[in-house]
Amino acid sequence: MDALAFDPVAEHDKTRAALHETAQRLGQLLDNVGDMTVPSSLPDWTVGDVGAHLRAVYLAYCSAFTGEFADWGSVLPPGDGSLTERITAVNAKAVSLFGADERAHLGDFVRDHGETFLRVTGGLAPETPVPTPWYGQQVTLTLATATGLMLSESLLHGLDIARGARLPWTIGADAARLVVGQSLPTMMPLTLDRAKAQGVRISFDLAVRGGPRLVAAVEDGTMTVTREGTSSRRSDCRISMDPVAFLLIAFRRSPLWKEMAQGRILAGGPRPWLALRLRGLIAGP
C-alpha cells in the first residue's frame, strides 16, 4: 500500500473484501454472546447497546442506497450543531430503537445487511457520494470513506463487545491500514476541535508502518489530510505508528502513552513533543 503506488479502486476493493470478512466474524461474535446485558468496554453501554448501535450503523449505510430507513427526523437532533453533540444524540436515540427482540437477532442482521451493502454498492466508483445526515445535514461522504467507516465501526465495536462478553476478537494490521487510508483523511478534518485549533499551525507526518503515509496540517482552525506526495510542506512532527495502535488511539480505545511506552508509536522530526497534542485536537463523543 505504498503511497506512490496508491490505486483508489484497488484499495476500495480490498476494503470491501475486509468488510465482508469482518461482518461475517462480527455476526458470529454476536451469536456467541450469552448475555446482552453485561457491561461492554464503553462507559454506560451494555454489550447489547453496542450491538444495537452496530445494527443502526449497518441500517443507516444500507439505507443510503436502499431507502429501508427514511425517518431521519425521528433520530436526528434539531439544527446542525457540533459533530460531537450530533453523534452523541444520534447514538443515544439509535440504541433506544432496538429492544430485546431485535437484540436477540443482531448477528443475522449484521450479516444480512453487510451483504446487502456490498451488493447494492458493487461496481460503483469509490468517489460515489453517500449522504450521511447523522454527521451533519449537508455532509456527504464518498463510498470509499463510508466503506472504511463501516469497517472501522465493525472492528472497534467488535472489540468493545468481545471485551465485555469475554470472547476472542482480533483486529488485523491489514484491515487497520485500510481504515486509516480510506476513512481518516476525511474524518480527521471533520472531527477537528475548531476551538482548540484556533491560532494553531502544525503539520504532522503520519507514517503508518506498512503504509499508508498521511500528512495532517492544522492551520488556524482547519485541517487538511493528504497522502504523502501531495503536500510540499515540511512536517513539524513525524509519528511512526503501528496500524492497529493508531486505530485504537484515534478512536479512544487505548491511551497514547501506553502505545508509546510499548514502542508501537514513535515520535520524531523537528518538534517530536507535538505528537502528544494531535489527539487533543480531535473531538469525539
C-alpha positions in Angstrom: 0.0 0.0 0.0 2.9 2.4 -0.9 1.7 6.0 -1.3 3.4 6.4 -4.6 1.6 3.4 -6.0 -1.8 4.2 -4.4 -4.7 2.9 -6.5 -8.0 4.1 -5.1 -10.0 1.4 -6.9 -7.8 -1.4 -5.7 -7.8 -0.1 -2.2 -11.5 0.2 -2.2 -11.9 -3.3 -3.4 -9.6 -4.5 -0.6 -11.7 -2.6 1.9 -14.9 -4.2 0.6 -13.3 -7.6 1.0 -12.2 -6.8 4.5 -15.7 -5.6 5.4 -17.2 -8.8 4.1 -14.9 -10.9 6.2 -15.3 -8.7 9.3 -19.2 -8.5 9.0 -19.3 -12.3 9.0 -17.0 -12.5 12.0 -19.0 -9.9 13.8 -22.2 -11.7 13.2 -20.7 -14.9 14.7 -19.4 -12.9 17.7 -22.9 -11.5 18.3 -24.3 -15.0 18.0 -21.9 -16.2 20.7 -22.8 -13.5 23.3 -24.5 -15.3 26.2 -25.8 -12.2 28.0 -26.5 -8.9 26.2 -26.9 -7.1 29.5 -23.3 -7.3 30.7 -21.3 -4.1 30.6 -19.2 -3.5 27.4 -15.9 -1.8 27.5 -17.6 1.5 26.6 -18.9 3.7 29.5 -22.6 3.3 30.2 -23.2 0.8 27.3 -24.0 -2.8 27.7 -22.9 -5.4 25.1 -26.4 -5.3 23.8 -26.3 -1.5 23.5 -23.1 -1.8 21.4 -24.8 -4.4 19.2 -27.9 -2.2 18.8 -25.6 0.7 17.8 -24.0 -1.6 15.1 -27.4 -2.5 13.9 -28.1 1.2 13.5 -24.8 1.7 11.6 -25.5 -1.1 9.2 -29.1 0.1 8.7 -28.0 3.7 8.1 -25.4 3.0 5.5 -27.6 0.4 3.7 -30.5 2.9 3.7 -28.4 5.4 1.8 -28.8 3.1 -1.2 -31.9 1.1 -0.4 -34.2 3.6 1.4 -35.0 0.9 4.0 -35.0 3.6 6.7 -36.0 7.1 5.8 -37.5 8.6 9.0 -34.4 10.6 9.9 -36.5 13.3 11.5 -37.1 10.9 14.4 -33.5 10.3 15.1 -31.5 13.4 14.1 -31.3 16.3 16.6 -32.7 19.7 15.6 -30.4 22.2 13.9 -26.9 21.4 12.8 -24.8 21.6 16.0 -21.2 20.4 16.6 -20.3 16.9 15.4 -19.7 15.7 18.9 -23.2 16.9 20.1 -24.8 15.5 17.0 -23.2 12.0 17.2 -23.9 11.7 20.9 -27.6 12.5 20.4 -27.9 10.2 17.4 -26.1 7.3 19.2 -28.4 7.6 22.2 -31.5 7.7 20.1 -30.5 4.8 17.8 -29.6 2.5 20.7 -33.0 3.1 22.2 -34.8 2.0 19.0 -33.9 -1.7 19.4 -35.2 -3.7 22.3 -34.8 -7.3 23.4 -36.4 -8.9 20.4 -34.2 -7.1 17.9 -31.1 -7.7 20.1 -31.7 -11.4 20.0 -31.0 -11.5 16.3 -28.2 -9.0 15.9 -25.8 -11.5 14.3 -28.3 -12.2 11.5 -29.0 -8.5 10.9 -25.3 -7.6 10.7 -24.5 -10.5 8.3 -27.5 -9.8 6.1 -27.1 -6.0 5.9 -23.3 -6.3 5.4 -24.0 -8.4 2.4 -26.8 -6.0 1.2 -24.5 -3.0 1.4 -21.8 -4.8 -0.6 -24.3 -6.0 -3.1 -26.0 -2.6 -3.8 -22.7 -0.8 -4.0 -20.9 -3.4 -6.1 -19.5 -1.8 -9.2 -19.9 1.8 -8.0 -16.9 4.1 -8.1 -15.1 4.8 -4.9 -16.0 8.5 -5.2 -19.7 7.8 -5.4 -21.5 10.2 -3.0 -23.1 8.8 0.1 -25.5 11.1 2.1 -24.7 10.9 5.9 -27.1 13.3 7.7 -26.0 11.9 11.1 -22.7 13.7 10.6 -24.4 16.9 9.5 -27.4 18.0 7.5 -25.3 18.7 4.4 -22.5 16.2 4.9 -21.9 13.7 2.1 -19.1 11.2 2.1 -17.6 9.2 -0.7 -18.4 5.5 -0.9 -14.7 4.7 -0.2 -14.9 6.7 3.1 -18.3 5.2 4.0 -17.0 1.6 3.4 -13.9 2.4 5.5 -16.1 3.7 8.3 -18.3 0.6 8.3 -15.1 -1.4 8.6 -13.8 0.7 11.5 -17.2 0.5 13.3 -17.2 -3.2 12.9 -13.7 -3.8 14.1 -13.7 -1.4 17.1 -17.2 -2.2 18.3 -16.5 -5.9 17.8 -13.6 -5.3 20.3 -16.0 -3.5 22.7 -18.4 -6.4 22.6 -15.7 -9.1 22.9 -14.1 -7.3 25.9 -17.4 -7.2 27.7 -18.5 -10.7 26.8 -15.0 -12.1 27.4 -14.9 -13.5 23.9 -11.9 -13.5 21.4 -11.7 -10.8 18.8 -8.8 -9.6 16.6 -8.1 -6.5 14.6 -5.6 -7.3 11.8 -2.9 -4.9 10.7 -4.0 -5.0 7.1 -7.6 -4.1 8.0 -6.4 -1.3 10.2 -4.3 0.1 7.4 -7.4 0.1 5.2 -9.4 2.0 7.8 -6.6 4.6 8.1 -6.2 5.1 4.4 -9.9 5.1 3.5 -11.6 7.0 6.3 -9.2 9.1 8.3 -8.2 11.6 5.6 -11.9 12.6 5.6 -12.8 12.1 9.2 -9.9 13.8 10.9 -10.7 17.2 9.4 -14.4 16.6 10.0 -13.8 15.9 13.7 -11.3 18.6 14.4 -12.0 20.6 17.5 -12.0 24.0 15.8 -12.0 26.0 19.1 -8.8 24.2 20.2 -7.3 24.6 16.7 -7.7 28.3 16.5 -4.3 30.0 16.1 -2.6 26.6 15.7 -0.2 26.0 12.8 1.2 22.5 12.9 1.8 19.7 10.4 2.2 16.0 11.2 3.8 13.3 9.1 1.8 10.2 10.0 3.8 7.2 8.8 1.8 4.0 9.3 4.1 1.0 9.3 3.4 -0.8 6.1 1.5 2.2 4.7 -0.3 4.4 4.1 1.5 7.7 4.9 -0.5 10.8 5.6 0.3 14.5 6.1 -2.1 16.2 8.5 -1.8 20.0 8.5 -3.6 22.2 11.1 -4.0 25.8 10.0 -5.8 28.2 12.3 -9.0 26.2 13.0 -8.9 24.0 9.9 -7.2 20.7 9.0 -6.3 19.1 5.7 -5.1 15.5 5.5 -3.4 14.3 2.3 -1.4 11.2 1.2 2.3 11.6 1.1 3.5 13.1 -2.1 0.6 15.6 -2.4 1.9 18.1 0.1 5.1 20.0 -0.2 5.1 21.4 3.4 7.8 20.1 5.8 6.2 18.4 8.8 6.9 19.7 12.3 6.4 16.2 13.8 6.8 12.8 12.4 4.9 9.9 14.0 5.7 6.3 13.1 2.8 4.1 14.1 1.7 0.5 14.2 -1.6 0.5 12.3 -3.6 -1.2 15.0 -2.2 1.1 17.7 -3.1 4.1 15.5 -6.7 2.8 15.2 -7.0 2.2 18.9 -5.7 5.7 19.7 -7.7 7.5 17.0 -10.9 6.0 18.3 -10.1 6.3 22.0 -9.7 2.6 22.7 -6.1 2.9 24.1 -4.2 5.8 25.6 -1.3 7.3 23.6 1.2 7.0 26.5 0.6 3.2 26.7 1.2 2.7 22.9 4.3 4.9 23.1 5.6 3.0 26.1 5.3 -0.2 24.1 7.1 1.2 21.1 4.0 1.0 18.9 4.1 4.8 18.5 7.3 6.7 17.9 7.7 10.4 17.5 10.5 12.3 15.7 11.1 15.3 13.5 11.9 18.9 14.5 9.3 19.0 17.2 8.6 15.4 18.4 6.8 16.6 21.6 3.9 17.8 19.4 2.8 14.1 19.0 1.1 14.4 22.4 -1.0 17.3 21.1 -2.5 15.7 18.0 -5.1 13.5 19.8 -6.3 16.5 21.8 -7.2 18.4 18.6 -9.6 15.8 17.5 -13.1 15.9 19.1 -15.1 12.8 19.8 -18.4 11.8 21.5 
